Amino acid sequence: MDRTTGDAILLEPQGLVPFAAALAQQRAWQQRLLADPDGPEAVLLLQHEPCYTLGRGADPAFLRFDPASPPHPLFRIDRGGEVTHHAPGQLVLYPVLNLQRHGADLHLYLRTLEQVVLDVLTALDLPGERSTGQTGVWLQGRKVAAIGVGARRWISQHGLALNVSCDLAGFAAIVPCGISDRPVGRLLDWIPGLSCDQVRPLLLAAVAARFALQWCDQPAADALQSR
């Protein structure tokens, strides 16, 4: 297939996606890029069924429940960072990128994902900010986006979770990202009535701009998925 540099396949599953299913899809696209590093990249944008995830070196002490009997499914995965919570009303973005095309620098990659969220907040006229020495994005002292990534031979997986309108109650069962002195927030608390449908195009525009991605048209994406 002829393509221009920067072509990416956008995958937006409908409904709530179980975490295990999204992880399997990321790994499948990662394998494609490992096999063909010059092939199209992929970006998954979705909402998860309620669950908790722990990074590869996360401390179970940040769980406020028995890991043998979690309130929602619990997964330990191969990303950086501590424990976080996924729930409906949270937009989760999983870029599967060949990072050698994007600076080959994981620190730079994390800062660029933060900038993607900051771009979204700017578009909403909200004063997002970084926190020195910590990964993520805050809004007036509340963490609204968690970021944790992994990579295999520079092919990325995992990504960012932006709290839009999700119920924050599930975060009470953990110490989110291992940060005990700064609360979690959601954009709905600043913009009443805000929905994921309103934020989704802003997030896609920001990630496309920051990583110079050009979305493949649907027939091209279908052809690639069927190979």
C-alpha positions as CSV (number, residue, x, y, z in Angstrom):
1,M,0.0,0.0,0.0
2,D,1.3,3.4,-0.9
3,R,1.5,5.7,2.1
4,T,3.0,9.0,3.2
5,T,5.3,9.2,6.2
6,G,3.2,9.6,9.3
7,D,0.3,7.4,8.3
8,A,-1.5,6.0,11.3
9,I,-4.6,3.8,11.7
10,L,-7.1,5.1,14.2
11,L,-9.1,2.5,16.1
12,E,-12.1,3.7,18.1
13,P,-13.9,0.6,19.5
14,Q,-17.6,1.3,20.4
15,G,-18.9,0.7,23.9
16,L,-16.8,-0.1,26.9
17,V,-13.7,-2.2,26.3
18,P,-12.4,-4.8,28.7
19,F,-8.8,-4.0,29.6
20,A,-7.6,-7.4,28.5
21,A,-9.1,-7.0,25.1
22,A,-7.5,-3.5,24.6
23,L,-4.1,-4.9,25.8
24,A,-4.3,-7.8,23.3
25,Q,-5.1,-5.3,20.5
26,Q,-2.2,-3.1,21.4
27,R,0.2,-6.1,21.4
28,A,-1.1,-7.2,18.0
29,W,-0.4,-3.8,16.5
30,Q,3.0,-3.7,18.3
31,Q,3.9,-7.0,16.7
32,R,3.0,-5.6,13.3
33,L,5.3,-2.7,13.8
34,L,8.1,-5.0,15.1
35,A,7.7,-7.0,12.0
36,D,7.5,-4.0,9.7
37,P,9.1,-0.9,11.4
38,D,8.3,1.2,8.4
39,G,4.6,0.3,8.4
40,P,1.7,2.5,9.6
41,E,1.5,3.3,13.3
42,A,-1.8,2.9,15.2
43,V,-3.7,4.8,17.8
44,L,-6.5,3.3,20.0
45,L,-9.0,5.6,21.6
46,L,-11.5,4.1,23.9
47,Q,-13.2,3.9,27.3
48,H,-12.7,0.9,29.6
49,E,-14.9,-1.1,31.9
50,P,-14.0,-0.3,35.5
51,C,-10.6,-1.8,36.4
52,Y,-7.3,-1.1,38.1
53,T,-3.8,-1.5,36.6
54,L,-0.4,-1.7,38.3
55,G,2.9,-0.7,36.5
56,R,5.7,-3.3,36.3
57,G,7.3,-2.0,39.5
58,A,4.3,-0.7,41.2
59,D,4.0,-1.0,45.0
60,P,1.0,-3.0,46.2
61,A,1.0,-0.9,49.3
62,F,-0.8,1.7,47.2
63,L,-3.8,-0.6,47.0
64,R,-6.4,0.0,49.7
65,F,-8.0,-3.4,49.1
66,D,-6.9,-7.0,49.2
67,P,-5.4,-7.7,45.7
68,A,-6.9,-11.2,46.0
69,S,-10.4,-9.7,46.2
70,P,-10.4,-6.4,44.2
71,P,-13.5,-4.3,43.8
72,H,-12.9,-4.4,40.0
73,P,-10.5,-6.5,37.9
74,L,-6.8,-5.8,38.7
75,F,-4.0,-6.1,36.2
76,R,-0.2,-5.9,36.6
77,I,1.2,-4.8,33.2
78,D,4.4,-3.8,31.6
79,R,4.3,0.0,31.8
80,G,6.0,2.4,34.1
81,G,4.2,4.1,37.0
82,E,2.1,3.0,40.0
83,V,-1.5,2.0,40.3
84,T,-4.3,3.8,38.4
85,H,-8.0,3.3,37.8
86,H,-10.0,3.2,34.6
87,A,-13.7,3.8,34.3
88,P,-16.4,4.9,31.9
89,G,-16.2,8.6,31.2
90,Q,-12.4,8.5,31.0
91,L,-10.8,8.7,27.6
92,V,-7.9,6.3,27.2
93,L,-5.4,6.8,24.4
94,Y,-3.0,4.1,23.4
95,P,-0.5,5.1,20.7
96,V,1.4,2.2,19.2
97,L,4.2,4.2,17.6
98,N,7.7,3.5,16.3
99,L,9.5,5.9,18.7
100,Q,12.5,5.9,16.4
101,R,10.4,8.2,14.2
102,H,9.6,10.4,17.2
103,G,13.0,11.1,18.8
104,A,13.9,7.7,20.3
105,D,13.7,9.2,23.8
106,L,11.2,7.8,26.3
107,H,11.5,11.0,28.5
108,L,10.7,13.1,25.4
109,Y,7.8,10.8,24.6
110,L,6.3,11.2,28.1
111,R,6.6,15.0,27.9
112,T,4.9,14.9,24.5
113,L,2.0,12.9,25.8
114,E,1.7,15.5,28.6
115,Q,1.7,18.2,26.0
116,V,-1.1,16.4,24.1
117,V,-3.3,16.7,27.2
118,L,-2.2,20.3,27.8
119,D,-3.2,21.1,24.2
120,V,-6.7,19.7,24.9
121,L,-7.1,21.7,28.1
122,T,-6.0,24.9,26.2
123,A,-8.6,24.2,23.6
124,L,-11.2,24.0,26.5
125,D,-9.7,27.2,28.0
126,L,-8.6,25.3,31.1
127,P,-5.2,26.1,32.8
128,G,-3.5,22.7,32.7
129,E,0.0,22.3,34.2
130,R,2.8,19.8,34.8
131,S,4.3,19.0,38.1
132,T,8.1,18.9,38.5
133,G,9.4,15.4,39.0
134,Q,6.0,13.8,38.3
135,T,4.4,12.5,35.2
136,G,0.9,13.5,34.3
137,V,-1.2,16.7,34.0
138,W,-2.9,18.7,36.7
139,L,-5.6,21.3,36.8
140,Q,-5.7,23.6,39.8
141,G,-3.9,21.0,41.9
142,R,-6.0,18.1,40.8
143,K,-4.6,15.3,38.6
144,V,-6.8,15.0,35.5
145,A,-4.5,12.8,33.3
146,A,-2.4,9.8,34.2
147,I,0.4,8.6,31.9
148,G,2.3,5.4,31.8
149,V,4.1,3.8,28.9
150,G,6.1,0.8,27.8
151,A,8.1,0.0,24.7
152,R,9.6,-3.0,23.1
153,R,12.5,-2.3,20.6
154,W,11.1,1.3,20.5
155,I,7.6,0.2,19.6
156,S,5.3,1.8,22.2
157,Q,2.3,0.6,24.1
158,H,0.0,1.9,26.9
159,G,-0.4,5.7,27.0
160,L,-2.6,8.2,28.8
161,A,-6.0,8.3,30.6
162,L,-7.9,11.7,30.7
163,N,-10.6,12.0,33.3
164,V,-13.5,13.7,31.5
165,S,-16.8,12.8,33.2
166,C,-16.0,9.6,35.1
167,D,-17.2,8.7,38.6
168,L,-14.1,9.4,40.8
169,A,-15.3,7.1,43.6
170,G,-13.2,4.2,42.3
171,F,-10.0,6.2,43.0
172,A,-10.7,6.1,46.7
173,A,-9.7,2.4,46.7
174,I,-6.1,3.3,45.7
175,V,-3.4,5.9,46.2
176,P,-3.6,7.1,42.5
177,C,-0.1,7.0,40.9
178,G,1.3,6.7,44.4
179,I,0.6,10.3,45.1
180,S,-1.2,10.7,48.5
181,D,-1.2,14.5,48.9
182,R,-2.8,15.6,45.6
183,P,-6.4,14.6,44.7
184,V,-7.7,13.4,41.4
185,G,-10.1,15.5,39.3
186,R,-12.2,15.4,36.1
187,L,-12.9,18.0,33.5
188,L,-16.6,17.9,34.2
189,D,-15.9,19.6,37.5
190,W,-14.7,22.7,35.6
191,I,-17.1,22.5,32.6
192,P,-20.5,21.2,33.7
193,G,-22.1,18.9,31.1
194,L,-18.8,18.2,29.3
195,S,-18.8,14.7,27.6
196,C,-16.3,12.4,26.1
197,D,-17.9,12.9,22.7
198,Q,-16.9,16.6,23.0
199,V,-13.4,16.0,24.1
200,R,-12.6,13.1,21.8
201,P,-12.0,15.2,18.6
202,L,-9.8,17.6,20.6
203,L,-7.7,14.7,21.8
204,L,-7.3,13.2,18.4
205,A,-6.4,16.5,16.8
206,A,-3.7,17.1,19.5
207,V,-2.1,13.7,19.2
208,A,-2.1,13.9,15.4
209,A,-0.5,17.3,15.6
210,R,2.2,16.5,18.2
211,F,3.3,13.3,16.5
212,A,2.7,14.4,12.9
213,L,0.2,11.6,12.2
214,Q,-2.1,11.4,9.3
215,W,-5.1,9.1,9.7
216,C,-5.5,6.4,7.2
217,D,-8.9,6.3,5.6
218,Q,-11.3,3.5,6.7
219,P,-10.8,1.3,3.6
220,A,-7.1,1.3,4.1
221,A,-7.4,0.5,7.8
222,D,-9.8,-2.3,7.0
223,A,-7.4,-3.8,4.5
224,L,-4.5,-3.7,7.0
225,Q,-6.6,-5.3,9.8
226,S,-7.5,-8.2,7.5
227,R,-4.0,-9.0,6.5
